[in-house]
Amino acid sequence: MQRRQLGHNGPEISALGLGCMGMSEFYGPSDEATSVATIQRALGLGLNFLDTADMYGAGHNEELVGRAVRDCRSQVVLATKFGNMRGPNREFIGVNGRPEYVHQACAASLKRLGVDHIDLYYQHRVDPDVPIEDTVGAMAELVRAGKVRWLGLSEAAPETIRRAHKVHPISALQTEYSLWSRDPEGELLDTVRELGIAFVPYSPLGRGFLTGSIRRLDDLAANDWRRHNPRFQGEAFAANVRLADTLQAMAAARGCTPAQLALAWLLAQGPDIIPIPGTRSIARLEENLGALELKLDVAELARLDRELPLGAAQGTRYPEAAMRAVNR
């Protein structure tokens, strides 16, 4: 398994991680036994970077991941996140970065995961009402207490990252990045590289769209949240299918799958890029790992840049309310 460094001060981890969110929520029905088997297969293949969050399944995902790694904890670099709060009916009730909440959330995550420390602890969304110095200061207290090893931020703006990094070294920034979400290119990537922070792209396959398997809205389960995503609706959907078709044609010519081509492109953007494609299928997991063997030449990378440039995808990444929670 290829390895990459998690920031200047972090460990070497597998060059691809596994996003576990869909094993509990958001992408239609899932089977817990299959999800656990997928995690354990990933570990058996040398993938050791698992990503979860306290909001996924309102805690269920952390419990599931904890059960899956219980007998092999030392093999895993375990990342989870706090900050997106949910109510008793799983409704979203806001972002919380208050120092006291940081400690409460960490304690709850440790209990659900069944571990004595979290390897990488992210603030899931930046709280606009709490100075980032206060939130990261509380996260640093967790490091000093041995409850957390390394710190990360998710969807944070360059200036926020700089301020946070002055309080305590930030090892990773997690933000959506793929061939249809190229917004991080420029100032954001320049900032994390200047500071020695790893970049962890989530949704590196465009929430499944870049695999070519989503051709119409009815391909999604009735309770799949993507039905409400602007990129999966109306004219935007039709335009984005054409982008997926372009990628599929290029992958066929290359003798690989669209997912492998999309991931290989991301991996080629720099040795500090560590994508975390999510899946609950062993077959998809093994397919994704095939991207590590796919080396793209200069001409192939240039063509992908031309065919799927910045801004090519139609529609915003999230509905309007969720976009307001992104620190920009």
Secondary structure as UniProt FT lines:
FT   STRAND          3..5
FT   TURN            7..9
FT   STRAND          12..14
FT   STRAND          18..19
FT   HELIX           21..23
FT   HELIX           32..44
FT   TURN            45..46
FT   STRAND          49..51
FT   TURN            54..55
FT   HELIX           56..59
FT   HELIX           60..69
FT   TURN            70..71
FT   HELIX           73..75
FT   STRAND          77..82
FT   STRAND          84..86
FT   TURN            88..89
FT   STRAND          92..95
FT   HELIX           99..113
FT   STRAND          118..123
FT   TURN            128..129
FT   HELIX           132..144
FT   TURN            145..146
FT   STRAND          148..154
FT   HELIX           158..167
FT   STRAND          170..176
FT   TURN            179..180
FT   TURN            183..186
FT   HELIX           187..195
FT   STRAND          198..202
FT   TURN            204..208
FT   HELIX           209..211
FT   HELIX           217..219
FT   TURN            222..223
FT   HELIX           225..228
FT   HELIX           230..232
FT   HELIX           234..254
FT   HELIX           258..267
FT   TURN            268..269
FT   TURN            271..272
FT   HELIX           282..289
FT   HELIX           290..293
FT   HELIX           298..307
FT   TURN            310..311
FT   HELIX           320..323
FT   TURN            324..325
//
